[in-house]
Amino acid sequence: MLQKYEKINIRTNGINLYEITNNIIDWINKINLSSGLLNISIQHTSASLLLQENADPTY
């Protein structure tokens, strides 16, 4: 099984919610991924990762 790893740094302006979907999609397109398993993690003691499935982008 082929494995890929990428570290993506996101600059922020303090406490807030930050949309990172396009960063992830850009990486997926860059490596030509069409199917597989994607693991996303965050290594910061005071940050969290919010995942939403099938969210309506108009809101």
C-alpha distance matrix in Angstrom:
0.0 3.8 6.4 10.1 13.3 16.7 20.1 22.5 26.1 28.5 32.2 34.4 38.2 38.5 38.1 36.9 34.1 31.9 29.9 26.5 25.0 25.6 24.0 20.7 21.1 21.9 18.7 16.6 18.8 18.5 14.8 15.2 13.0 14.0 12.0 9.8 11.0 13.3 15.0 18.3 20.6 24.0 25.3 29.0 31.6 33.7 31.2 29.4 26.8 27.9 25.6 27.3 25.9 27.9 30.5 33.2 33.1 36.9 37.8
3.8 0.0 3.8 6.9 10.4 13.7 17.2 19.6 23.2 25.7 29.4 31.8 35.6 36.2 36.1 34.9 32.2 29.7 27.7 24.1 22.8 23.0 21.2 18.2 18.6 18.9 15.6 13.8 15.8 15.2 11.4 12.3 10.6 12.5 11.4 9.6 10.8 12.3 14.0 16.9 19.3 22.4 23.8 27.4 30.3 32.2 29.7 28.1 25.5 26.8 24.6 26.4 25.3 27.2 29.5 32.1 31.6 35.4 36.3
6.4 3.8 0.0 3.8 6.9 10.3 13.7 16.2 19.8 22.4 26.1 28.5 32.2 32.7 32.7 31.7 29.1 26.7 25.0 21.4 20.5 20.9 18.7 15.8 16.9 17.2 13.6 12.5 15.1 14.2 10.8 12.6 10.7 13.3 12.1 9.7 9.6 10.0 11.1 13.7 15.7 18.7 20.0 23.7 26.5 28.6 26.1 24.7 22.2 23.9 22.1 24.3 23.7 25.9 27.8 30.6 29.9 33.7 34.3
10.1 6.9 3.8 0.0 3.8 6.8 10.4 12.8 16.4 19.1 22.7 25.3 29.1 29.8 30.0 29.0 26.6 23.9 22.3 18.5 18.0 18.0 15.5 13.0 14.3 14.1 10.4 10.1 12.7 11.3 8.4 11.1 9.8 13.1 12.7 10.8 10.5 9.6 10.5 12.1 14.2 16.8 18.1 21.6 24.8 26.6 24.1 22.9 20.5 22.3 20.8 23.1 22.9 25.0 26.5 29.1 28.0 31.7 32.4
13.3 10.4 6.9 3.8 0.0 3.8 6.9 9.8 13.2 16.1 19.6 22.2 26.0 26.6 27.0 26.3 24.2 21.6 20.4 16.7 16.9 17.1 14.1 12.0 14.2 13.9 10.1 11.0 13.9 12.3 10.3 13.5 12.4 15.7 15.3 13.2 12.0 10.0 9.7 10.3 11.6 13.7 14.7 18.2 21.5 23.3 20.9 20.2 18.2 20.4 19.5 22.2 22.6 25.0 26.1 28.7 27.5 31.2 31.4
16.7 13.7 10.3 6.8 3.8 0.0 3.8 6.2 9.7 12.7 16.1 18.9 22.7 23.6 24.3 23.6 21.7 18.8 17.8 14.0 14.7 14.6 11.2 9.9 12.5 11.7 8.2 10.2 12.9 11.0 10.3 13.7 13.2 16.7 16.8 15.2 13.9 11.2 10.7 10.0 11.1 12.4 13.6 16.6 20.2 21.7 19.1 18.7 16.8 19.2 18.6 21.4 22.1 24.4 24.9 27.3 25.7 29.2 29.4
20.1 17.2 13.7 10.4 6.9 3.8 0.0 3.8 6.5 9.8 13.0 15.8 19.5 20.3 21.2 20.9 19.4 16.7 16.4 12.9 14.5 14.6 10.9 10.6 13.8 12.9 10.1 12.7 15.3 13.6 13.6 17.0 16.4 19.8 19.9 18.1 16.3 13.1 11.8 10.0 10.0 10.1 10.8 13.5 17.2 18.6 16.2 16.4 15.1 17.9 18.0 21.1 22.5 24.9 25.0 27.4 25.6 28.9 28.7
22.5 19.6 16.2 12.8 9.8 6.2 3.8 0.0 3.8 6.5 9.9 12.8 16.5 17.7 18.7 18.1 16.5 13.5 13.1 9.7 11.7 11.6 7.8 8.5 11.8 10.8 8.9 12.0 14.3 13.0 13.9 17.0 16.7 19.8 20.2 19.0 17.3 13.8 12.7 10.2 10.5 10.0 11.5 13.4 17.2 17.8 15.0 15.3 13.7 16.2 16.5 19.3 20.9 23.1 22.7 24.8 22.6 25.8 25.6
26.1 23.2 19.8 16.4 13.2 9.7 6.5 3.8 0.0 3.8 6.5 9.6 13.3 14.6 16.1 16.0 15.1 12.3 12.8 10.2 13.2 13.0 9.5 11.2 14.4 13.4 12.2 15.5 17.5 16.2 17.5 20.5 20.3 23.4 23.8 22.6 20.7 17.0 15.6 12.5 11.9 10.2 11.1 12.0 15.6 15.9 13.5 14.6 13.8 16.5 17.6 20.5 22.6 24.7 23.8 25.7 23.4 26.2 25.7
28.5 25.7 22.4 19.1 16.1 12.7 9.8 6.5 3.8 0.0 3.8 6.4 10.1 11.7 13.1 12.6 11.8 8.8 9.8 8.0 11.5 11.5 8.8 11.1 14.2 13.5 13.3 16.4 18.2 17.5 19.3 21.9 21.6 24.2 24.8 23.8 21.8 18.1 16.7 13.3 12.7 10.7 12.2 12.2 15.6 14.9 12.2 13.2 12.5 14.7 16.1 18.7 21.1 23.0 21.6 23.2 20.7 23.3 22.5
32.2 29.4 26.1 22.7 19.6 16.1 13.0 9.9 6.5 3.8 0.0 3.8 7.1 9.3 11.6 11.7 12.0 9.5 11.4 10.7 14.3 14.1 11.9 14.6 17.4 16.5 16.7 19.9 21.4 20.6 22.6 25.2 25.2 27.8 28.5 27.6 25.6 21.8 20.4 16.8 15.9 13.3 14.2 13.3 16.2 15.0 12.9 14.7 14.7 16.8 18.8 21.1 23.9 25.6 23.7 25.0 22.3 24.4 23.4
34.4 31.8 28.5 25.3 22.2 18.9 15.8 12.8 9.6 6.4 3.8 0.0 3.8 5.8 8.0 8.2 9.3 7.7 10.6 11.1 14.8 15.2 13.7 16.2 19.0 18.7 19.2 22.0 23.6 23.3 25.4 27.7 27.3 29.6 30.1 29.2 26.9 23.2 21.5 17.8 16.6 13.8 14.8 13.1 15.4 13.4 11.4 13.3 13.8 15.5 17.9 20.1 23.2 24.9 22.6 23.8 21.3 23.0 21.5
38.2 35.6 32.2 29.1 26.0 22.7 19.5 16.5 13.3 10.1 7.1 3.8 0.0 3.8 6.9 7.7 10.1 9.5 12.8 14.1 17.7 18.1 17.0 19.7 22.2 21.9 22.7 25.6 27.0 26.8 29.0 31.2 30.9 33.1 33.5 32.7 30.4 26.7 25.0 21.2 19.9 16.9 17.6 15.4 17.0 14.4 13.1 15.2 16.2 17.5 20.3 22.2 25.4 26.9 24.3 25.1 22.6 23.8 22.0
38.5 36.2 32.7 29.8 26.6 23.6 20.3 17.7 14.6 11.7 9.3 5.8 3.8 0.0 3.8 6.2 9.4 10.1 13.8 15.2 18.8 19.9 18.8 20.9 23.8 23.9 24.4 27.0 28.9 28.8 30.6 32.9 32.1 34.2 34.3 33.1 30.5 26.8 24.7 20.9 19.1 15.8 16.3 13.5 14.4 11.4 10.6 13.1 14.9 16.3 19.6 21.6 25.1 27.0 24.3 25.5 23.5 24.7 22.4
38.1 36.1 32.7 30.0 27.0 24.3 21.2 18.7 16.1 13.1 11.6 8.0 6.9 3.8 0.0 3.8 7.2 9.2 13.0 14.9 18.2 20.0 19.2 20.9 23.7 24.4 24.9 27.0 29.1 29.5 31.1 33.1 32.0 33.8 33.5 32.2 29.4 25.9 23.7 20.0 18.1 15.1 16.0 13.1 13.4 10.0 8.9 10.8 12.8 13.8 17.3 19.2 22.9 24.8 22.1 23.5 21.9 23.1 20.5
36.9 34.9 31.7 29.0 26.3 23.6 20.9 18.1 16.0 12.6 11.7 8.2 7.7 6.2 3.8 0.0 3.8 6.3 9.9 12.4 15.4 17.3 17.1 18.7 21.2 22.2 23.1 25.0 26.9 27.7 29.4 31.0 29.9 31.4 31.2 30.3 27.7 24.2 22.4 18.8 17.6 15.2 16.9 14.6 15.4 12.1 10.0 10.7 11.6 11.7 14.9 16.3 19.9 21.5 18.6 19.8 18.2 19.3 16.7
34.1 32.2 29.1 26.6 24.2 21.7 19.4 16.5 15.1 11.8 12.0 9.3 10.1 9.4 7.2 3.8 0.0 3.8 6.7 9.5 12.1 14.3 14.6 15.8 18.0 19.5 20.4 21.9 23.9 25.1 26.7 28.0 26.7 28.0 27.8 26.9 24.5 21.1 19.6 16.2 15.6 13.8 16.3 14.8 16.0 13.2 10.2 9.6 9.3 8.7 11.4 12.7 16.2 17.8 15.0 16.4 14.8 16.5 14.0
31.9 29.7 26.7 23.9 21.6 18.8 16.7 13.5 12.3 8.8 9.5 7.7 9.5 10.1 9.2 6.3 3.8 0.0 3.8 6.2 9.2 11.0 11.0 12.7 14.9 16.0 17.1 18.8 20.6 21.6 23.4 24.9 23.8 25.4 25.5 24.9 22.8 19.2 18.1 14.6 14.6 13.0 15.6 14.8 16.8 14.5 11.2 10.7 9.6 9.6 11.5 12.9 16.0 17.5 15.0 16.3 14.1 16.1 14.5
29.9 27.7 25.0 22.3 20.4 17.8 16.4 13.1 12.8 9.8 11.4 10.6 12.8 13.8 13.0 9.9 6.7 3.8 0.0 3.8 5.8 7.7 8.6 10.0 11.6 13.1 14.6 16.0 17.6 18.9 20.9 21.9 20.9 22.2 22.5 22.3 20.5 17.1 16.8 13.7 14.6 13.9 17.1 17.0 19.3 17.5 13.9 12.6 10.4 9.7 10.3 11.1 13.6 14.6 12.4 13.6 11.2 13.7 12.8
26.5 24.1 21.4 18.5 16.7 14.0 12.9 9.7 10.2 8.0 10.7 11.1 14.1 15.2 14.9 12.4 9.5 6.2 3.8 0.0 3.8 5.6 5.2 6.5 8.8 10.1 11.0 12.6 14.5 15.6 17.3 18.7 17.7 19.4 19.8 19.4 17.7 14.2 13.9 10.9 12.2 12.0 15.3 15.9 18.7 17.6 13.9 12.7 10.1 10.2 10.3 11.8 13.8 15.2 13.9 15.5 13.2 16.3 15.9
25.0 22.8 20.5 18.0 16.9 14.7 14.5 11.7 13.2 11.5 14.3 14.8 17.7 18.8 18.2 15.4 12.1 9.2 5.8 3.8 0.0 3.8 5.4 5.2 6.1 8.6 10.0 10.6 12.3 14.2 15.8 16.4 15.3 16.4 17.0 17.1 15.8 12.7 13.4 11.2 13.5 14.3 17.8 18.9 21.7 20.7 16.9 15.0 11.8 11.1 9.8 10.5 11.5 12.4 11.6 13.2 11.1 14.5 14.8
25.6 23.0 20.9 18.0 17.1 14.6 14.6 11.6 13.0 11.5 14.1 15.2 18.1 19.9 20.0 17.3 14.3 11.0 7.7 5.6 3.8 0.0 3.8 5.4 4.9 5.9 8.5 9.7 10.3 11.9 14.3 15.0 14.7 16.2 17.5 18.2 17.5 14.6 15.7 13.7 16.0 16.6 19.8 20.9 24.0 23.1 19.4 18.1 15.1 14.8 13.6 14.1 14.8 15.1 14.4 15.2 12.5 15.5 16.5
24.0 21.2 18.7 15.5 14.1 11.2 10.9 7.8 9.5 8.8 11.9 13.7 17.0 18.8 19.2 17.1 14.6 11.0 8.6 5.2 5.4 3.8 0.0 3.8 5.6 5.2 6.4 8.8 10.1 10.6 12.8 14.4 14.2 16.4 17.6 17.7 16.7 13.4 14.0 11.8 13.8 14.1 17.0 18.4 21.7 21.3 17.7 16.9 14.2 14.8 14.1 15.5 16.6 17.6 17.0 18.4 15.9 19.0 19.5
20.7 18.2 15.8 13.0 12.0 9.9 10.6 8.5 11.2 11.1 14.6 16.2 19.7 20.9 20.9 18.7 15.8 12.7 10.0 6.5 5.2 5.4 3.8 0.0 3.8 5.4 5.2 6.2 8.7 9.8 11.0 12.3 11.3 13.4 14.1 14.0 13.0 9.7 10.8 9.2 11.9 13.3 16.5 18.4 21.6 21.5 17.9 16.4 13.3 13.8 12.3 13.8 14.4 15.7 15.9 17.8 15.9 19.4 20.0
21.1 18.6 16.9 14.3 14.2 12.5 13.8 11.8 14.4 14.2 17.4 19.0 22.2 23.8 23.7 21.2 18.0 14.9 11.6 8.8 6.1 4.9 5.6 3.8 0.0 3.8 5.4 5.0 6.1 8.5 10.1 10.4 9.8 11.3 12.8 13.7 13.6 11.1 13.2 12.3 15.4 17.0 20.3 22.2 25.4 25.1 21.4 19.7 16.4 16.2 14.2 14.8 14.5 15.0 15.5 16.9 14.9 18.3 19.6
21.9 18.9 17.2 14.1 13.9 11.7 12.9 10.8 13.4 13.5 16.5 18.7 21.9 23.9 24.4 22.2 19.5 16.0 13.1 10.1 8.6 5.9 5.2 5.4 3.8 0.0 3.8 5.5 5.2 6.1 8.8 9.8 10.5 12.8 14.9 15.8 16.0 13.5 15.3 14.3 17.0 18.1 21.0 22.8 26.3 26.1 22.6 21.5 18.5 18.9 17.3 18.2 18.3 18.7 18.9 20.0 17.5 20.6 22.0
18.7 15.6 13.6 10.4 10.1 8.2 10.1 8.9 12.2 13.3 16.7 19.2 22.7 24.4 24.9 23.1 20.4 17.1 14.6 11.0 10.0 8.5 6.4 5.2 5.4 3.8 0.0 3.8 5.4 4.9 6.4 8.6 8.8 11.9 13.5 13.7 13.7 11.2 12.8 12.1 14.8 16.3 18.9 21.2 24.7 25.1 21.8 20.7 17.8 18.7 17.3 18.8 18.8 19.9 20.5 22.1 20.0 23.4 24.5
16.6 13.8 12.5 10.1 11.0 10.2 12.7 12.0 15.5 16.4 19.9 22.0 25.6 27.0 27.0 25.0 21.9 18.8 16.0 12.6 10.6 9.7 8.8 6.2 5.0 5.5 3.8 0.0 3.8 5.5 5.5 6.2 5.4 8.2 9.8 10.5 11.2 9.3 12.0 12.3 15.6 17.8 20.6 23.2 26.5 26.9 23.5 21.9 18.6 19.0 16.8 17.9 17.2 18.1 19.3 21.0 19.5 23.0 24.3
18.8 15.8 15.1 12.7 13.9 12.9 15.3 14.3 17.5 18.2 21.4 23.6 27.0 28.9 29.1 26.9 23.9 20.6 17.6 14.5 12.3 10.3 10.1 8.7 6.1 5.2 5.4 3.8 0.0 3.8 5.5 4.9 6.4 8.5 11.4 13.1 14.4 13.0 15.8 16.0 19.2 21.1 23.9 26.3 29.7 30.0 26.5 25.0 21.7 21.9 19.7 20.3 19.5 19.7 20.8 21.9 20.0 23.3 25.1
18.5 15.2 14.2 11.3 12.3 11.0 13.6 13.0 16.2 17.5 20.6 23.3 26.8 28.8 29.5 27.7 25.1 21.6 18.9 15.6 14.2 11.9 10.6 9.8 8.5 6.1 4.9 5.5 3.8 0.0 3.8 5.6 7.9 11.0 13.6 14.7 15.9 14.3 16.5 16.6 19.4 21.0 23.3 25.8 29.4 29.9 26.7 25.6 22.7 23.5 21.7 22.9 22.4 23.0 23.9 25.1 23.0 26.2 27.8
14.8 11.4 10.8 8.4 10.3 10.3 13.6 13.9 17.5 19.3 22.6 25.4 29.0 30.6 31.1 29.4 26.7 23.4 20.9 17.3 15.8 14.3 12.8 11.0 10.1 8.8 6.4 5.5 5.5 3.8 0.0 3.8 5.6 9.2 11.3 12.0 13.5 12.5 15.0 15.8 18.7 20.9 23.1 25.9 29.5 30.4 27.2 26.0 23.0 23.9 21.9 23.2 22.5 23.4 24.8 26.4 24.8 28.2 29.7
15.2 12.3 12.6 11.1 13.5 13.7 17.0 17.0 20.5 21.9 25.2 27.7 31.2 32.9 33.1 31.0 28.0 24.9 21.9 18.7 16.4 15.0 14.4 12.3 10.4 9.8 8.6 6.2 4.9 5.6 3.8 0.0 3.8 6.3 9.4 11.2 13.5 13.3 16.4 17.6 20.9 23.3 25.8 28.7 32.1 32.8 29.5 27.8 24.6 25.0 22.5 23.2 21.9 22.3 24.1 25.5 24.0 27.4 29.2
13.0 10.6 10.7 9.8 12.4 13.2 16.4 16.7 20.3 21.6 25.2 27.3 30.9 32.1 32.0 29.9 26.7 23.8 20.9 17.7 15.3 14.7 14.2 11.3 9.8 10.5 8.8 5.4 6.4 7.9 5.6 3.8 0.0 3.8 5.9 7.5 9.8 10.0 13.4 15.1 18.6 21.4 24.1 27.1 30.2 31.0 27.7 25.7 22.3 22.6 19.9 20.7 19.1 19.9 21.9 23.7 22.8 26.3 27.9
14.0 12.5 13.3 13.1 15.7 16.7 19.8 19.8 23.4 24.2 27.8 29.6 33.1 34.2 33.8 31.4 28.0 25.4 22.2 19.4 16.4 16.2 16.4 13.4 11.3 12.8 11.9 8.2 8.5 11.0 9.2 6.3 3.8 0.0 3.8 7.1 10.2 11.2 15.0 17.0 20.6 23.7 26.6 29.5 32.5 33.1 29.6 27.3 23.7 23.4 20.3 20.4 18.3 18.5 21.1 22.7 22.2 25.6 27.5
12.0 11.4 12.1 12.7 15.3 16.8 19.9 20.2 23.8 24.8 28.5 30.1 33.5 34.3 33.5 31.2 27.8 25.5 22.5 19.8 17.0 17.5 17.6 14.1 12.8 14.9 13.5 9.8 11.4 13.6 11.3 9.4 5.9 3.8 0.0 3.8 7.2 9.2 12.9 15.5 19.2 22.5 25.4 28.4 31.1 31.9 28.6 26.0 22.5 22.2 18.9 19.2 16.9 17.7 20.5 22.7 22.7 26.3 27.7
9.8 9.6 9.7 10.8 13.2 15.2 18.1 19.0 22.6 23.8 27.6 29.2 32.7 33.1 32.2 30.3 26.9 24.9 22.3 19.4 17.1 18.2 17.7 14.0 13.7 15.8 13.7 10.5 13.1 14.7 12.0 11.2 7.5 7.1 3.8 0.0 3.8 6.7 10.1 13.2 16.6 20.1 22.8 26.0 28.5 29.6 26.5 24.0 20.6 20.7 17.6 18.5 16.7 18.2 21.0 23.6 23.7 27.5 28.5
11.0 10.8 9.6 10.5 12.0 13.9 16.3 17.3 20.7 21.8 25.6 26.9 30.4 30.5 29.4 27.7 24.5 22.8 20.5 17.7 15.8 17.5 16.7 13.0 13.6 16.0 13.7 11.2 14.4 15.9 13.5 13.5 9.8 10.2 7.2 3.8 0.0 3.8 6.6 10.0 13.2 16.9 19.5 22.7 25.1 26.2 23.2 20.6 17.4 17.7 14.9 16.3 15.0 17.2 19.7 22.7 23.0 26.8 27.3
13.3 12.3 10.0 9.6 10.0 11.2 13.1 13.8 17.0 18.1 21.8 23.2 26.7 26.8 25.9 24.2 21.1 19.2 17.1 14.2 12.7 14.6 13.4 9.7 11.1 13.5 11.2 9.3 13.0 14.3 12.5 13.3 10.0 11.2 9.2 6.7 3.8 0.0 3.8 6.5 10.0 13.5 16.4 19.4 22.0 23.0 19.9 17.4 14.2 14.8 12.4 14.3 13.7 16.2 18.0 21.1 20.9 24.8 25.0
15.0 14.0 11.1 10.5 9.7 10.7 11.8 12.7 15.6 16.7 20.4 21.5 25.0 24.7 23.7 22.4 19.6 18.1 16.8 13.9 13.4 15.7 14.0 10.8 13.2 15.3 12.8 12.0 15.8 16.5 15.0 16.4 13.4 15.0 12.9 10.1 6.6 3.8 0.0 3.8 6.6 10.3 13.0 16.1 18.5 19.8 16.9 14.6 11.8 13.1 11.4 14.2 14.4 17.5 18.9 22.2 22.0 25.8 25.5
18.3 16.9 13.7 12.1 10.3 10.0 10.0 10.2 12.5 13.3 16.8 17.8 21.2 20.9 20.0 18.8 16.2 14.6 13.7 10.9 11.2 13.7 11.8 9.2 12.3 14.3 12.1 12.3 16.0 16.6 15.8 17.6 15.1 17.0 15.5 13.2 10.0 6.5 3.8 0.0 3.8 7.1 10.2 13.0 15.6 16.5 13.4 11.4 8.6 10.5 9.6 12.8 14.0 17.1 17.7 20.9 20.4 24.0 23.5
20.6 19.3 15.7 14.2 11.6 11.1 10.0 10.5 11.9 12.7 15.9 16.6 19.9 19.1 18.1 17.6 15.6 14.6 14.6 12.2 13.5 16.0 13.8 11.9 15.4 17.0 14.8 15.6 19.2 19.4 18.7 20.9 18.6 20.6 19.2 16.6 13.2 10.0 6.6 3.8 0.0 3.8 6.6 9.5 12.0 13.3 10.6 9.0 7.4 10.4 10.8 14.5 16.3 19.7 19.8 23.1 22.5 26.0 24.9
24.0 22.4 18.7 16.8 13.7 12.4 10.1 10.0 10.2 10.7 13.3 13.8 16.9 15.8 15.1 15.2 13.8 13.0 13.9 12.0 14.3 16.6 14.1 13.3 17.0 18.1 16.3 17.8 21.1 21.0 20.9 23.3 21.4 23.7 22.5 20.1 16.9 13.5 10.3 7.1 3.8 0.0 3.8 5.9 8.8 10.0 7.4 7.0 6.7 10.4 12.0 15.8 18.2 21.5 21.0 24.0 23.2 26.3 24.9
25.3 23.8 20.0 18.1 14.7 13.6 10.8 11.5 11.1 12.2 14.2 14.8 17.6 16.3 16.0 16.9 16.3 15.6 17.1 15.3 17.8 19.8 17.0 16.5 20.3 21.0 18.9 20.6 23.9 23.3 23.1 25.8 24.1 26.6 25.4 22.8 19.5 16.4 13.0 10.2 6.6 3.8 0.0 3.8 6.7 9.1 8.0 8.9 9.9 13.7 15.6 19.4 21.9 25.2 24.7 27.7 26.8 29.9 28.3
29.0 27.4 23.7 21.6 18.2 16.6 13.5 13.4 12.0 12.2 13.3 13.1 15.4 13.5 13.1 14.6 14.8 14.8 17.0 15.9 18.9 20.9 18.4 18.4 22.2 22.8 21.2 23.2 26.3 25.8 25.9 28.7 27.1 29.5 28.4 26.0 22.7 19.4 16.1 13.0 9.5 5.9 3.8 0.0 3.8 5.7 5.5 7.8 10.1 13.8 16.5 20.1 23.0 26.3 25.2 28.0 27.0 29.8 27.8
31.6 30.3 26.5 24.8 21.5 20.2 17.2 17.2 15.6 15.6 16.2 15.4 17.0 14.4 13.4 15.4 16.0 16.8 19.3 18.7 21.7 24.0 21.7 21.6 25.4 26.3 24.7 26.5 29.7 29.4 29.5 32.1 30.2 32.5 31.1 28.5 25.1 22.0 18.5 15.6 12.0 8.8 6.7 3.8 0.0 3.8 5.9 8.4 11.5 14.8 17.8 21.3 24.5 27.8 26.7 29.6 28.9 31.4 29.1
33.7 32.2 28.6 26.6 23.3 21.7 18.6 17.8 15.9 14.9 15.0 13.4 14.4 11.4 10.0 12.1 13.2 14.5 17.5 17.6 20.7 23.1 21.3 21.5 25.1 26.1 25.1 26.9 30.0 29.9 30.4 32.8 31.0 33.1 31.9 29.6 26.2 23.0 19.8 16.5 13.3 10.0 9.1 5.7 3.8 0.0 3.8 6.9 10.6 13.4 16.9 20.0 23.5 26.6 24.9 27.6 26.8 29.0 26.5
31.2 29.7 26.1 24.1 20.9 19.1 16.2 15.0 13.5 12.2 12.9 11.4 13.1 10.6 8.9 10.0 10.2 11.2 13.9 13.9 16.9 19.4 17.7 17.9 21.4 22.6 21.8 23.5 26.5 26.7 27.2 29.5 27.7 29.6 28.6 26.5 23.2 19.9 16.9 13.4 10.6 7.4 8.0 5.5 5.9 3.8 0.0 3.8 7.0 10.0 13.4 16.6 20.0 23.0 21.4 24.1 23.2 25.6 23.3
29.4 28.1 24.7 22.9 20.2 18.7 16.4 15.3 14.6 13.2 14.7 13.3 15.2 13.1 10.8 10.7 9.6 10.7 12.6 12.7 15.0 18.1 16.9 16.4 19.7 21.5 20.7 21.9 25.0 25.6 26.0 27.8 25.7 27.3 26.0 24.0 20.6 17.4 14.6 11.4 9.0 7.0 8.9 7.8 8.4 6.9 3.8 0.0 3.8 6.6 9.9 13.2 16.5 19.7 18.4 21.3 20.9 23.4 21.2
26.8 25.5 22.2 20.5 18.2 16.8 15.1 13.7 13.8 12.5 14.7 13.8 16.2 14.9 12.8 11.6 9.3 9.6 10.4 10.1 11.8 15.1 14.2 13.3 16.4 18.5 17.8 18.6 21.7 22.7 23.0 24.6 22.3 23.7 22.5 20.6 17.4 14.2 11.8 8.6 7.4 6.7 9.9 10.1 11.5 10.6 7.0 3.8 0.0 3.8 6.5 10.0 13.2 16.4 15.3 18.4 18.0 20.9 19.1
27.9 26.8 23.9 22.3 20.4 19.2 17.9 16.2 16.5 14.7 16.8 15.5 17.5 16.3 13.8 11.7 8.7 9.6 9.7 10.2 11.1 14.8 14.8 13.8 16.2 18.9 18.7 19.0 21.9 23.5 23.9 25.0 22.6 23.4 22.2 20.7 17.7 14.8 13.1 10.5 10.4 10.4 13.7 13.8 14.8 13.4 10.0 6.6 3.8 0.0 3.8 6.6 10.1 13.2 11.9 15.0 15.1 17.9 15.9
25.6 24.6 22.1 20.8 19.5 18.6 18.0 16.5 17.6 16.1 18.8 17.9 20.3 19.6 17.3 14.9 11.4 11.5 10.3 10.3 9.8 13.6 14.1 12.3 14.2 17.3 17.3 16.8 19.7 21.7 21.9 22.5 19.9 20.3 18.9 17.6 14.9 12.4 11.4 9.6 10.8 12.0 15.6 16.5 17.8 16.9 13.4 9.9 6.5 3.8 0.0 3.8 6.7 10.0 9.6 13.1 13.5 16.8 15.4
27.3 26.4 24.3 23.1 22.2 21.4 21.1 19.3 20.5 18.7 21.1 20.1 22.2 21.6 19.2 16.3 12.7 12.9 11.1 11.8 10.5 14.1 15.5 13.8 14.8 18.2 18.8 17.9 20.3 22.9 23.2 23.2 20.7 20.4 19.2 18.5 16.3 14.3 14.2 12.8 14.5 15.8 19.4 20.1 21.3 20.0 16.6 13.2 10.0 6.6 3.8 0.0 3.8 6.6 6.0 9.7 10.8 14.0 12.8
25.9 25.3 23.7 22.9 22.6 22.1 22.5 20.9 22.6 21.1 23.9 23.2 25.4 25.1 22.9 19.9 16.2 16.0 13.6 13.8 11.5 14.8 16.6 14.4 14.5 18.3 18.8 17.2 19.5 22.4 22.5 21.9 19.1 18.3 16.9 16.7 15.0 13.7 14.4 14.0 16.3 18.2 21.9 23.0 24.5 23.5 20.0 16.5 13.2 10.1 6.7 3.8 0.0 3.8 5.5 9.2 11.0 14.2 13.9
27.9 27.2 25.9 25.0 25.0 24.4 24.9 23.1 24.7 23.0 25.6 24.9 26.9 27.0 24.8 21.5 17.8 17.5 14.6 15.2 12.4 15.1 17.6 15.7 15.0 18.7 19.9 18.1 19.7 23.0 23.4 22.3 19.9 18.5 17.7 18.2 17.2 16.2 17.5 17.1 19.7 21.5 25.2 26.3 27.8 26.6 23.0 19.7 16.4 13.2 10.0 6.6 3.8 0.0 3.8 6.4 8.8 11.7 12.1
30.5 29.5 27.8 26.5 26.1 24.9 25.0 22.7 23.8 21.6 23.7 22.6 24.3 24.3 22.1 18.6 15.0 15.0 12.4 13.9 11.6 14.4 17.0 15.9 15.5 18.9 20.5 19.3 20.8 23.9 24.8 24.1 21.9 21.1 20.5 21.0 19.7 18.0 18.9 17.7 19.8 21.0 24.7 25.2 26.7 24.9 21.4 18.4 15.3 11.9 9.6 6.0 5.5 3.8 0.0 3.8 6.1 8.9 8.6
33.2 32.1 30.6 29.1 28.7 27.3 27.4 24.8 25.7 23.2 25.0 23.8 25.1 25.5 23.5 19.8 16.4 16.3 13.6 15.5 13.2 15.2 18.4 17.8 16.9 20.0 22.1 21.0 21.9 25.1 26.4 25.5 23.7 22.7 22.7 23.6 22.7 21.1 22.2 20.9 23.1 24.0 27.7 28.0 29.6 27.6 24.1 21.3 18.4 15.0 13.1 9.7 9.2 6.4 3.8 0.0 3.8 5.5 6.2
33.1 31.6 29.9 28.0 27.5 25.7 25.6 22.6 23.4 20.7 22.3 21.3 22.6 23.5 21.9 18.2 14.8 14.1 11.2 13.2 11.1 12.5 15.9 15.9 14.9 17.5 20.0 19.5 20.0 23.0 24.8 24.0 22.8 22.2 22.7 23.7 23.0 20.9 22.0 20.4 22.5 23.2 26.8 27.0 28.9 26.8 23.2 20.9 18.0 15.1 13.5 10.8 11.0 8.8 6.1 3.8 0.0 3.8 5.5
36.9 35.4 33.7 31.7 31.2 29.2 28.9 25.8 26.2 23.3 24.4 23.0 23.8 24.7 23.1 19.3 16.5 16.1 13.7 16.3 14.5 15.5 19.0 19.4 18.3 20.6 23.4 23.0 23.3 26.2 28.2 27.4 26.3 25.6 26.3 27.5 26.8 24.8 25.8 24.0 26.0 26.3 29.9 29.8 31.4 29.0 25.6 23.4 20.9 17.9 16.8 14.0 14.2 11.7 8.9 5.5 3.8 0.0 3.8
37.8 36.3 34.3 32.4 31.4 29.4 28.7 25.6 25.7 22.5 23.4 21.5 22.0 22.4 20.5 16.7 14.0 14.5 12.8 15.9 14.8 16.5 19.5 20.0 19.6 22.0 24.5 24.3 25.1 27.8 29.7 29.2 27.9 27.5 27.7 28.5 27.3 25.0 25.5 23.5 24.9 24.9 28.3 27.8 29.1 26.5 23.3 21.2 19.1 15.9 15.4 12.8 13.9 12.1 8.6 6.2 5.5 3.8 0.0
